[in-house]
Amino acid sequence: MTGAPQILLAHHLKTLKLPTFLREHEKLARQCAAEGLDHVQFLARLVELELIDREGRMIERRIKAAK
């Protein structure tokens, strides 16, 4: 994806604080297309990646805070 839609999507994902979506959506879209998965399966995988990443960052913050 290039041009205005890409820029707008990146802006919206940053505003919504979805860094994993921003980082992974293009790669995952290609992978899902190659596997013949539909948009719901693509979104489910993307949401799962975001949740895993958030949980990891939450654990890191708690460990850091606990010292």
Secondary structure in CASP SS format (residue, H / E / C, confidence):
PFRMAT SS
TARGET T0000
AUTHOR 0000-0000-0000
METHOD secondary structure of the structure
MODEL  1
M C 1.00
T C 1.00
G C 1.00
A H 1.00
P H 1.00
Q H 1.00
I H 1.00
L H 1.00
L H 1.00
A H 1.00
H H 1.00
H H 1.00
L H 1.00
K H 1.00
T H 1.00
L C 1.00
K C 1.00
L C 1.00
P H 1.00
T H 1.00
F H 1.00
L H 1.00
R H 1.00
E H 1.00
H H 1.00
E H 1.00
K H 1.00
L H 1.00
A H 1.00
R H 1.00
Q H 1.00
C H 1.00
A H 1.00
A H 1.00
E H 1.00
G C 1.00
L C 1.00
D C 1.00
H H 1.00
V H 1.00
Q H 1.00
F H 1.00
L H 1.00
A H 1.00
R H 1.00
L H 1.00
V H 1.00
E H 1.00
L H 1.00
E H 1.00
L H 1.00
I H 1.00
D H 1.00
R H 1.00
E H 1.00
G H 1.00
R H 1.00
M H 1.00
I H 1.00
E H 1.00
R H 1.00
R H 1.00
I H 1.00
K H 1.00
A H 1.00
A H 1.00
K C 1.00
END
